[in-house]
Amino acid sequence: MNEFLERANELKDELIENRRYLHQHPEIRDDLPITAGFVKEKLKEMGIEPVEISKCGIVGLIGEKKEGKTVLLRADMDGLDMTEESGLPFSSKTPYAHCCGHDLHTAMLLGAAKMLKEREDELKGTVKLMFQPGEEYFIGSKAMIEAGVLENPKVDVAVDMHMNAKNPVGTVAICKGYTCASCDGMKLTVKGKGCHGAWPHNGIDPINVAAHTYLSLQELIARETPPELMATLTFGQFAGGTSANIIPEQVIMQGTMRTFDKDLRAKLKKRVHEVVEYSAKTFGAETEYEVLSDVPSLVTDPELLDIMNEYVKDLDVEFIPYPPSSASDDFARITELVPSVFYSIGCKPYGDVPLYPAHNPKIIFNEDALPIGAAIHAQCALNYLKNH
């Protein structure tokens, strides 16, 4: 058996214990005092000095050698603003929930850190650990990049992974090129002029304006997006008015636009602003546009993926295709700046346990995947530094 996988299996009880503690104490955004404190304490126990470079954004170095390259290993730590319904005996004790697997990501990276620290003398360069807050709100990676996570030492390549509860344990799903979609979140405040419904000519109906805006925006997907390219434009909030016979002052619309292609994204962003502006002008209204998120598409570097896969196959995992996903991850900001790989780790529950997608309050992850993820992180880092 591969040495890292063998060691990770020896550490399995510790990996599970760490994961379950994190699972019971989820926090959201970049307000992670319990989670960040736990990670820092564990790193100190390993002999790794944690540095909080941004709010709850933690970095640790292993090797710290001036010669050689630097590999970044990333894990996101934040939970979701929802109530867990898994029924697990170690369910969340807070109003939040780890229903996306970030507790497993953090536990796996802690496991990899321990194994790499144990073999620090073998490293031919530096491993940089990135424990990131705020992924679910797309704020964490940007803050850590601005705080210098990719510098001192300069990062050459990066590795990230995510859990996939629909694929069996032992499988690793991979995708070359565009892997996760961009996400441009928007809040539109359509401002009209309120009046009584009996005399609509005395006002400017923001519901009417918002409806025309919504339909016009959908035409960007139906008529301006090439059929061979993917794009979605979804509005999850359309709110305005409190009475059947009163035209309100304003309507709120909130939504997201997602695509893979960089040029198409730029074109659609420009067209969204134009449609929003001129739809409002057509009816004598105004619309304020607020950016809620601006995450690029996540790109897996094909050449680097081939290199890392040569190391990972020594773990006897089964590579399976990972179709490009319209979901988004702010690791994308890292992939814009350094060659990166993204692994989707199979963690399907055994037996007849119902399967749920990420962000479902009933989702269950198979903890047997923890040693595999930890070993992949460690195997990629040590071997990349050894061979480069």
N, C-alpha and C positions, 0 to 999 in steps of 0.2 A: 504493500500500500504506500502511496505517496506520503512522505514524511510530514508535510503540513496537514494533510487530511487525517493522518493517524493521530497527530498531536491535537488537532481540533476535536476529534472524537473523544480524546482523553479529557478535554476541557468542556465537553458537552453540558455537563450538569451546571458548570459555572455560566456558560452561555445562556442556558435556559433561565437560571436564577436571575441574571442581569436583565434578560428580556422581560421576565415577568414583573420585576420591580418597575421597570420603565413602563410596562403596559398598565400597571395599576396607578401610575402617577403622570398621566399625559397632561401636557400644557400646550398652549397655542401661540402662534405668531413668533415673536422673538422674546417673549416673556417666559423664559424657561428656567427659573432659579433652581428648582428641584432637579430637573434633568441635567442641566449644565453642571450643577454641583456634584451630582453622582458621577458624571463622566470625568470631571477633573479629579475627583478622589480616586477613581479607578486608575487613571493614568499615573497619578503620583505613586500609587502602590506598585506599579510596574517599573518605576524609576524614570518615567517620562514627565517632563515639566510642561504642564498645560499653560497656554497663554490665551487669554480671552481678548481677541483682537477687535471684535465688535460686540454689540450687545448679545451675550450668550453664544457667540461664535468662537469656537475653541480650536486651537491649532496645537499639535504636538509634533516633535521631530524625533526620528529614530535614525541613527547613523551619524547625521550632522557632519558629513565629510565634505571638505572643500572640493576634492576631486570627484569626478563622476557626476551623474545626472540626478535629477530629483523626480520622484514619482509621487503624485498626489492621490490619496485614497479618501473618498468622500462618503459621508453618511449624513442624512438629514434626520433631525431629532424631534420635530414638532408633531403634535397630534391634530385632531380635527374638532371643530366646535359642534359636537353632536353627542348624543347619549348612546353608549354601547348597549347592544342587545344580544351579545353572543351567548350569554349564560355560562361563561367560563368561570371557574372558581376564583380566578385571579383577575376578574373584570375591573374596569376602571373605578377608582375611588374618587374621581373628580368629575365635574360636569362635562369633561371632554373625553375623547376616545382615540385610541390608536387603531383606526380602521383602514390604514393605508400601509402598514408594515414598517413605519419608521422606527418603532421600538426594536424590531428585528435588525434593521439596517445598523442601528447604533450598537446593538449587542455583537453583531458580526464584526464590526470594525474594531471594537474593543478586544475581541478575540484575536483578530489579525495583529493588532498592536502588540498584544502579549507575546504572540509567537515570534514576531519580527524582533522584538526587544530581546528575546531569549537567544536569537541568532544574529544579534547586531554586528558581531565581528565579521560575519560573512557578507554584509552589505557592501557593495561597491559604489555607494553613493548615499543619497538621503531619501528617506520616506517621510512625507509630510501628511499628517492626519488632519482631515478637515471635518469637524463635527459642526453641522450647520443648522441654525434655527430657521424658522420662517419660510420653509419651502411651500407650504400650502397657500401662502399669501404672496409668493413670488418676491419676497423681500430679502431673504437671507443670503443668497449667493452674491447678490449685488453689493450688499453691505460688506461682506467679507472680501470681495474683490477690491472694493474701494479702500478697505483697511490693509490691503497688501498681501492677501493669502497666496497670491501667485508669485510673490517676490521673496527674497532673503530667506532661503535660497530660491532662485528662479525655478519655477515648475516647468518640466519638459513634457510630461504626459500625465494624464489623469484617468482614474478608474472609478466608476460608480456602478451601483446595482440596485435593482428594485425587486420586490417580491411579486410572484405571480401565483395566486391561489387556484388557478385553473389548470396549471401544468404540474405533472407529477414530480415528486422529490427525485433529484438526480438529473433532471433536465435543466438546461441553460438555454434560454431563447436569445437569439442574436439577430442583429439587423445591421446592414452596412449602409452608410449614408444617412438620409433623413430617418430619424427613429421616433421622435415625438414632435408633435405640432407646436407651432408658435401659439401664443395666446395674447390677444389684444382685448383687454376688458374695458368696457366703456359705460359711463353713466350719462344719459341724456336727460336734461331738464327742459322740457318744452313749456315755454311761458306764453300764455295767451292773455285773455281779458275776461274775467268772470262776469256772468250776468244771469238773469232768470231765463229758464228754458223756454218760456212763452215768447221771449223777444231775443232770439239768438243773434239777430242782426246788430244788437247793441254790444256784443262781445266778440271775442276771438276764441274759438273753441279749441283748446289744446288737445283734446281727445281726438278730434278730427285730424289735426295736424300730425299728431303722433301716429295715428293709423296710416296716413299716407306715407309718413316717413318710414314706418316699419315695412310696408309693402314695397316701397321703392328700394330699400336696402336689400331685400331678398332678391331683387332683380340683379344685383351685383353677382350673386352666386349663379343664378339661372341663366344670365345672358352675357356676363363679362368675364366669367372664369372659364378657361379652356377645359374641355371635358376630360382631358388626360391628367389634370391637376386637381388636387383635393382642396376644398375650402368649405368651411361651415360658418354660419352667422346665426347665433342663437340668442334670443332675448328671454331671460328667465323672470324679468319683472316688467310689468306694464301697469302702472298704478296712478289713479287720479280720480278725484271726485268723491263726495260723500252722500250725495242726494240725487234722487231720480230727476229732479226738475231744476237743478242748478248747474250751469256750466262752470267748471272749476277754473282756478287761476293757472294751474300747471299740471303736467303729467310727468311722472318719472319712468324712464326706461333704462334697464340695466341688462347688458348682454356681453357676449364674447365672440370674437372672430378668430378662427384658427385655420392655419394652412401650413404647408411644408416649404414651398418654394419662396425664396427670399425676395425675388423680383415681384412675384404675384402679391406677396404680403405688402410690399411698399405701394404697389398700384392700388390695392384694395383699401389700404388705410387712407390714401389720398381721396379716393372716390367716396368713402364713407363720410369724410368731412364735407365734401361738396354736396352730397345728397342731403345730409342733415341741415346744412346751411340754407340751401335753396328750397328745400321743402318748406321750411319755416317761412322764408321770405314770400313764397307763393301765397300764403294765407295771412300774411301780415303779422306773423308771430316771431319769436326768438327762441333759439335753442342753445343752452350751455352744454359744452362737451367736456366731460371729466375723464381723464385716463385712469383706469383702475389697475391695469397691468399692461406690460409691454415686453413679454418674454419671447425671445426668438425661438426658432425650431432647434431641437436637440439633434446634433449630428454625430454619428459614430464614425470615426476615422477608419476607412476600410483597411489601409495598410497596417495600422496599429492593431486593429482587431485580429488580423491574420497572425500577427506576432504573438499577441496575448493568448490566442486560442491554442497555439502550439504548446504554451505552458499549461494552460488550463486542462487540455485533454489528458494530461498525466494524472488527473484526478478521477478519471473514468466517468466523466459526465457525458450526457448525451446532448449534443447541440441540436436544437430544433429552430425552425424559422420564427422570427418575431416580426410580424407584419407591422409596418409603420403605424404608430398609434396616434389618434387625434387627441389623446390626452397630452398634457404638458407638464414639464418639470424644469425648475429654474437652474438645474445643472447645465441647461442649455447655454447659460452665460459663460460657463467654463469652457464648453466645447467650441465656443466662438473664438477663444483666445489660445487654447493649447489643444493638440491632438488628444482625443479622449475615446474611451470605450464605455459602453453601457451594457450591462448584463441583466437579464430578467431571470431570476432564480425561481425554479418551480418549487412550490410549497403546498401542493394540493392535499387536503386532509384525506386520511385513509377511510375506507369503508363507504357507508351511505350518507356521510355528513353532507348536508345541502351546500352547494357552491354558490358563493355570492361575489360580486365584483368589489374592487376597492371602493372605499367610502360608503359601503353598506354597513349599517350598524350591527349586522349579524355575521359578518365575515369572520372566518377562523383560518389561521395560518398554521401549517405543519412545522413544528419546531425541529424536526429532523433535518430541515434545510439549513439550520444555523451553522453547523460545522462546515458545510459545503461553501457557504458564502464567505466565512472567515478564511478558509483555505484558499479560495480563489483570490481574495485580496492579497494574502501573504505570498502566494505563488507568483502572481503577476509582478508584484513589487520586487521581490528578491531576484527573480530571473531576468526581468527587464534591466535592472541595474547591473547584473552580472554580465549580460550580453551586449550592453551599450556603454 
